[in-house]
Amino acid sequence: MSAPAEGVFAALADPTRWRVLSLLAERGEGTATSLAGELPVSRVAVVKHLAVLDRAGLVEGRRTGREVRYTVRTEPLGETARWMSELASQWDARLAAIKRLAEHGADQSRNQERSPTSPA
């Protein structure tokens, strides 16, 4: 797994972080205080979740006076989506190869059943 994808998956594995990221994406930006108002966790917990999202590169904070306003960074999500697409393509190729082998084996079995057996 690519390093960016690993960090993204780890950060989004927690349902609260997923909700924090979703709220930020819906609103365009938000503070820990405004996000905590819509979540069943404290502001301190939201700050910790935002720190994990920040380390994964999923959010970016900019200080405005006493508050830090967070926005979503889409680049890591795009990189992860590309990695997943490449992985899916690899699996599609593998599955197609398995299907070809299975069909080839089935064809050989049918041909053997149809051909007359030689006397011993």
Buried (B, 14 or more C-beta within 10 A) or exposed (E): EBEBBEBBEEBBEEEBBBBBBEBBBEBEBBBBEBBBEEBEBEBEBBBBBBEBBBEBBBBBBEEEEEBBBBBBBEEBBEBBEEBBEEEEEEEEEEEEEEEEEEEEEEEEEEEEEEEEEEEE
